[in-house]
Amino acid sequence: MSGWEQAYWEAGDSEGLPRRDRVSGPYRRYVPDRFDGLPLVMEPALAQRAADVERGIRALNGAGGDALAAVSRFLLRSEAIASSQIEGLSPSPKQVALAELGHHEPVRGISTQAALVANNMTVVREATTRLVEVERVSVEDIVDLHRALLPDQPGLHGLRERQNWIGGSSRHPLEAEFVPPAPEHVPDLMADLVDYLNGSAHGPLVQAAMVHAQFETIHPFADGNGRVGRALIHTVLARRGVTTAAVLPISLVLATLSETYVVGLTGYRHGENAADPAARLGVGKWLETFVSAASVAVEQSRELVQKIDDLRAEWTERVAAYRAAQGVRPAPRAGSATSRILESLPEAPVLTASTVRRILGVSAPAAGNALEELKQAEVLTTRKIERNATAYVADEVLDLITSAERRLASTRFDTRLAAPSRPVPGRPAQDMP
């Protein structure tokens, strides 16, 4: 049964520390219920809303799935920035896309920050994909995910063996905002968590909410719990088939609504008696918080998908007008390099002739001619990346991604009403007054 456990903190060797850190005393740490003891009684209205949001997610992964999947990794740059521990910096999508290109061919002028973010985007994507594809997730799989997200901190790998806490002093838990369970409880609680994650006792959206809250309550690692906990949201939704190639930016919405998020998690940690009506209300409050965040993520993703579709229609018109002016058929041949590049631009908004040859398997002349045609049609712009190499850039795609990320960082999800609440790239030129 859940509850607050009394413990005593012994200061130990505190020589040279300020007086406020040289303290001993009692504190409380929270031991959550196992999943088979958690209260989960949803109000009918909330259950209906969760079902509606889930349908919205599935719809996005249908008609708009390819468009959303194409830009999903860019929307999660904030996760990569956190994983890189880059404080206060947010390299633009263009910089990160160029850094990704640098994984395959020489690109000069890539900033260290952009390279770190691009590397971490790859790590997060690959590690999360492995978790989605295994037949049954194990505790060791989650430990491996944590290891992948903190590759340069081997001393923090593995389930924690010391008490940790959130907020207050870094030296003691006496003033902490929340103290997770003692380390001896962690292995059993994590085993229970993966048992629940591998099942289907509740709907996918509810399951993702419960896994995230329980993981954050256990706080099983010395550091990096937030990154792993956010990745588990995507893991659950993908394993249940709600999202496929696309990633829904629920975690970015929760990060923006940070105060509401903390209140929801506090309610989830309901206290002494799981059968108490207050406990049910607390878990219900958390589910309401999570479902609301998912609803916003669906709405913002739907808007982005529509803008990508509109942009593709504009490209088609521009290419048709340019080709007609050259005296050739307005529509490029289906399956041609030009046609295939147009389809892939949201996913690969920075290209070179070498990139096109690699990903499309076409000849060098066909790749070069197609890129030049799209440049002349004002679909692409160019940027020198090496002495004898040119990158072709779909600036409009990168601007859409930047605008979406800025909206997702606004507490009103509209930067005209509230400025972004965390570091994000500057406003795209077309958004300037």
N, C-alpha and C positions, 0 to 999 in steps of 0.2 A: 504494500500500500504506500502511496506517495506521502511525503511529509518532509518537514524540516528537521534535520539532524543537528544536534548541538555538538560543537567541536571546540577545541582550544588551540590557539596559535601561540607557539613558543618562538620568541624573537631569535634566539640563537646568537651567533656571532654578529653583532651590530656595530662593531668598532668603526668609527669614521662616518657613520650615517647620521643624518639629521635626527633630532629628538622625536619628531613625528613618525619616523620610520623605525625607531627603536622601541617597539611596543609589543607586548604580549596580551592575550585576552581571549574571551569567548567569541565565537561567531557561529552563524547558522549556514549549513549547506543543504541544498535541495536534492532529495532522492526521488526521481520520478517513478510513476507506475510503469510496469511492463505494459506492453500493448494490450494484452488480454485483460488488463484491469483499468484501462483508460476509459473515462466516460465519454461517450460520443452519441449525443442525442441532438439531432439537428432540427431546428424549427422548419416546418414545411416550406415557408417562403425562402429560407436560405438553401434548402435542398433543391428547390426548383431553380433558384438562381445558379447554383453550382452546375446543374444539368444544362442550363441554357449556355453558360460560359463554355462548358465542355463541348457542346455542339458548335459554338463559335470557333473554338480551337480546331476542331476537326474540319470545319468548312475552310479555314485558312489553309490547312494542309491539303485541301483538295484543289479548287480552282486557282488559288493564289499561292499554292505550295512552292512552286519553282521560284517565283519571285522572292518570297520571304526566305526560302532556304538560301538563295543566292547571296543575300546581304546579312544573314543571321550572324555570321562570324564578326562582321564589323560592328553590329549592335552590341556585341559582348566584349568590345575592346576595353570597357571599364573593368571587366573581370581580369583581363590580361594585365591591365595597368596595376591593379591591386596585387596580382600574383608577382609582378615585377618589383613591387615595393617602390614605385616611382611616385614620390610624394608631390602633389600639387602640379603635376605635368600631364598633359593630354595631347600627345602627338596626333595630328589630323589623320583622317582616313587615307588621304593621298600619301602621306609620309609612310603610314603603315603598309599600304598596298605596294609602294615602291620597295619597302624593306622585305615584304614577302617575295617580290620579284627577285630580290637579291639572293634568295635561297637557291636560285637556279641559274642566274647569269649576273655578270658584273654590273653593279649600279653604284655610282659615286654619289657622295653627299648625303648618305643615309645617317640620320642622327642615332646616337647610342640608344636614346629612349625609344625611337621607332623600332629599332632592331630588337630590343628587349621585348617590346609589346608583341611584335610579330612572332617572335619565338614562343612566347607564352600563349598566344592564340593557338598556335599549333599544338602545344602541349595540352592545353585545356581540352581542345577538340578531340585529340587522339585518346587522352585518358578517359574522357567521358564516353567516347564511342566504345571503348573496351568494356566499360561497365554495362552499357546497354546490350552488348552482344553476348555476354556470358550467359550460360543457361541458368545458373543461380548465382546471385551476388553473395560473396562471403565477406566477413569482416576483413580478411586479408586484402580483398579487392579494394575496399575503401581505404585501407592503409596504403596500398599501392597508389591510389589516386592522390592521396595526401602527399606521398613521396614525390610524385610527378609534379605537383604544384609547388613544392618547396625543394627543388633539386639541390640547391646550394646550402641547405641547412640540415645536414644529416643528423645533428644532435637533437633535432626536434621530431625525427621520424619515429613512427610506432605509437601505439596507444600510450597515453601519459602515465607516468608512475609517480607524479607529484600532484598536489592540490593546485588548481588554477582558479582564477576568478575574473570577473568582468568589472571594470571601473574601480575607482578609489586609488589607493596607493599601489605602486608596483612591488612593494616590499612585504605587504601583508594584506589579508582579506578582511580586516576588521571594518573597513569603510566601503567595502565593495557593493556595487549595485546588485550583483547576483553571484552566488557561489555554487558551482555545479557539484555533483556528487563526488565523494572521495574516490581516489583512483582504484581502490579494490572493487568498487561497484561497476567500473567501466566495461570490463570484458563481457560480463553477463548482460548488461544493458545493450551493448552493441550487438551481441548475438541475437537478442530479442528483436532489435531494430531490423536486422537483415532478414529475419524470419518474416516479419511483417512486410518488408519491402518486396520480398519474393512472392507474396500472396496477392489476393485480390478481395480482401474482406470488405473494402469500401471502393467507391468510384475512384478513378484515376486522379482527379483534381483533389479530392479529399485526402487520398493516400499521399500525394505529393506534399500537401500541407502538413499532414501529421508526421511524415518522415522528417521534413525540414525542422519542424518545431522540436521534435524529440531529439534529433541530432544536436541542435543548438543547445538544448537543455543538458544533454550528457556532456557536451563540450569535450570530446574524447582525446583531443590532441593539445599539445602544449601551445601551439600557434597554428594559424591557418584554418581554423574551424569554419569561419564565415565562407571562405572560398569553396571548401568541400561541401558545406551545407547547401550553398546555392547550386553547385553542380548536381547534387542529388535531386533537386527539383526537376531538372531536365532529364535525369536518368529515369525517374519514375514515369514521367509523361511519355518518354520515348519507349520504354519497355512495355507500357500498356497500350501502345499504338495510337495515342492521342496526337502526338507529334511524330513526324517521320524525319525528313531531312531538315526541316525548319526548326529553329529554336525560338520559343516564345520568351520575350524579355521580362518575365515576371520578376526576376531578381533585381533588375534595374528599377522597376517600379517600387519594390519594397525598399530599396536603398534610398529612393527619393522620399518616400513617405516614412522616414526613419522613426519619427515620434510615434506614429500609429503602429508601426511594426513592433516597437518595443512594448507598447501597451498590449498589443495582441499576444506577444510571447509571454508577458507577465501574467496575463489571464490564463494562458495555457498551463502555467506552473501553479496549479490551483490550490495546493496546500495539503491539509491533513487527511481529508476524507473524500475519496473519489465519488462516493454516493451522494455527497452533499449537493443540493441544487446550485450552490455558488460555483462548484467545480464544473458542473455541466455548462453553466453560463460562461465560465472562463474559457473552456475549450471552444464553445460556440463563438465567442468573441474573436478568438484566433482564426477560426475557419472563415468568419465573416471578413476579417482583414485580408486573408489570403485570397479568397474568392474575388473580393473587390479589386485587389491588385491584378489578378489574372484577367478580370474584365477590362481594366484599363489597358493591359498589355495587348489584348485582342483588338481593342478599338484602335490603338496606335499602330499595330501591325497591319490592320485592315486599311488604314489610311495610307501607310507606306506602300502596300501592295498596289493600291489604286494609282498612286503617283508613279510607280514604276510602270504599270500598264499604260498610263497616259504618255509617259516618256517614250515607251516603245512605239506607240502610235505616231508620235511626233517624228521619231527617227525614220519610220517607214515613209512618211510624207517627204521628209528632207531628201532621203535617198532617191525616192521616185522623182522628185523635182530635178535633182542634179543629173540623174541618168537620162531623163527626158531631154534636158538641155544638151546632153552629149550625143543625142540621137540614137540611144539604145533603149531597149525595153525598160519601162519604169521599175519593175520588180526584179531584183536579182534572182537568178535561178535557184530553186530549192536545192539545198545541199551544197551550194557554192560556198567558198570561203567567206564572202561578204555576208551571206545569209546566216551562216553558222556563228560568225563573230557577233552579229547583232543579237542573236539569241543568248549568247553567253556573257554579254557585257555587264549585266548586274552582278554576276559572280566574279568576273575577271575584268574590273574596270581599268586596269593598267596592263598594257600588252606591248610586246615587241614582235618583230617578224619571227624571231627565234621561238618566242612563246607560242605564237600561232602555229608554227610548224610542229612544235612538240605536242600541243594539246589537240590539234585538229588533224595532224598527220598529212598536211598538204605540202606542196613544193615551196621553195623559197620565193620564186616569182609570184605564185598565187597568193602567198601570205602578204608580201609587200604590196602587191597591187590592191588587194582588198583593204588593207589598212589605209593606203593613200586615198582610195575611193571614199572611205568613211571620213577621212579628214576633209577632203574637198566638199563633202556633203554636210560638213559642220556637225558631225556626230562626235568626232574625236578631235582632240588637240594634241600637240606634240611637245615633248620635253627631252632634251639631251641628257642621257644618263651615263654615257661614256664617249670617248673621242669619236668613235665610229658607230655608235649605237643610239637609236632614238626610241623613246617610249611613246606610245599612243594612249591617251588618257581620256576616259569618259567622265569629264568633270561633273556633268549633271548628275550622274549616279552618286558620286562621292558627296556632292552637295546635298542630295536627298538624304543620304546616310547621316551627314552632319546635322541636318535639320531635325531628323528623327531623334538622334541622340540628345540633342539640346532639349527637345520637347520632353523626352523621357526623364530628363534631369530637372524639370520644372515641377514644382509642387502643384501647379494648376494644369500641367501638361500642355501648356501654351505659353511660350516665352514672351508673348505680348502682355500676359497677365502676371507672370512671375518669372524672374530670371532663374537660370539654372542654379541648383543648390550645391553642385560639386564641379570640379574642373572638367570642362568640355572644350572642344575646338571652338574657335571663333565663328561668328555668323557667316554663312555663305554669302557671296556677293549679291545673289538675287534676293536675299532676305533683307538687304540693307535698305533703309528708308531713302 
